[in-house]
Amino acid sequence: MNPDTEWGRIRAELDIANLVYTCARATDQRDEAAFAQCYTEDGEFHRSGKVFRGSTEIAHSLRERKASLQRRHVFTNVQVQLQGTDQAQGQSYCLVYDKDEAAEAGLPPIVADIQDEYLRVNGQWKIQRRVVRRSFI
């Protein structure tokens, strides 16, 4: 789809927003295969002072979460700027809710700023680089 047309731009922005939401769901479900599919093979994921490189290492980053921790990511204010036919950048806010099964109450929510770079590979938008910065804890 050509992003130079209005429909092409709208379609690319929608596809990228859906990628953001798909990635969040895969994270919450600890679905490593689905999480890896959200990234390019040589993608980067920057989180909590760590950098995970390559879709396999990025997928395995889900294993760092405590087994008893349930997590839900709520993305909002997703903005996409197309940089060409196959490249884009985006920003969003992410609200993270955690609940440890061993505790009675949930943990305080986390608010993070997300900076993404996207690349279209074989007609599919993927995350090339994601940087997560906590704003509020």
N, C-alpha and C positions, 0 to 999 in steps of 0.2 A: 504494500500500500504506500502510495506516494504521500509523504507528510507535507508536501508543498501545496496540496489541495486542502480545503477546509475539512472535508470529510476524512482525509488521510491524517491530518493533525489530530482531529478529535478521536479517531480510532486508535492512534498511537498513544495518546494520553490516557485513554480508557484502558488499553492493554497494559500499560505500565502501572496504573493504579491497581488493576486487578493482580498484577505481579506482586505488588507491595502487600496486598491482603492475603494472597496465597502463601507468601513467605511467612507472614505472621501466623497463619493457621498451622503451617508445617512446624514452626517453632513451638507453638503451644502443644501440639500433639506429639512432639519429639519424633517427627517423621523425617529421619535423616535423608532418605532417598528424595522425598519431595522438597526438602530444604536445599539439597545439593542442586536440584533441577532449577532452582531460582537464580543460581549464579553461573557465570561463565566458568569454563574449566580453569582459567588462570585468575579468577576473581579474588578480591580481598575483602575481609570483614574485620573492621576495627571496633573493638568493644572492650571496655574496662582496662585500657592500657595494653591489651594484647592484640596481635594481628594474626589472623588466620588466613593462609594463602592456599588457593586451589579449592575446587568444589568439594573434594574429599575431606580435607582438613576443616573446611567450613562446616560441613555436615557433622563431623565428629565433635565440633565445639558444643553441640547440644548435650554431650555426655558430661560436661562440666557441672550441669545443674544437679543439685541434690535430688535423689530419687523421690523423696516424699514431697517435693515442692511442685505445686500446681501453679501454672503461670498463664495469664491471658494478656495479649498485646492488643491494644486498641489504637489504630492509626487514624489520624485526622489531619486536616489542612494539607493534604497531599497536593503538591504543585509540581508540574513537569514543564521543563523547557527543552524543546527539541533542539539539537545541535546540528542536525543534518538528517539524512535518510535513515541512518542506522545508529545514531548516538543521541543521548539525552542526559540531562541532569535533573535531579529532583530533590525536594526537601519535604519533610513531614514532621509532625509531632507524634510521639508514641507515649501512650499511657500504659504502664505495666502494673498489673495486679498480681500479687503473689499470695498464696495460701499454703502453708506447710501443714500437711495432713496430721502431723504430730502436735500442732498447736490449736488452741481453741479459736483464736482470732486471726484474721488475716494480717499481713504485714502492710506497712504504709505504702501507698502507691508511689511509683517512680515515674517521672516525666523526663523524656529524652528528646533531643533534637536529632533528626536523622538527615544525613547528607548522602545522596546516592548518585552514582554514575551508572548509566544503562547502555547496553550494547545490544543491537538486534543481531541474533545469530540464527541463520537458516530460517528467517521469518519469525522468530520468537524473541521477545524482549527478555533480557537477562540482566541481573545486577552484576556490573563489572567491579564496582567498589562501593562499600557501605561503611560510613563512619557514624558511630553512635556516641553521642555526648549526653551524659546525664545533666539535666537542668535543675531538677528538684528531686529530693528523696523524701 
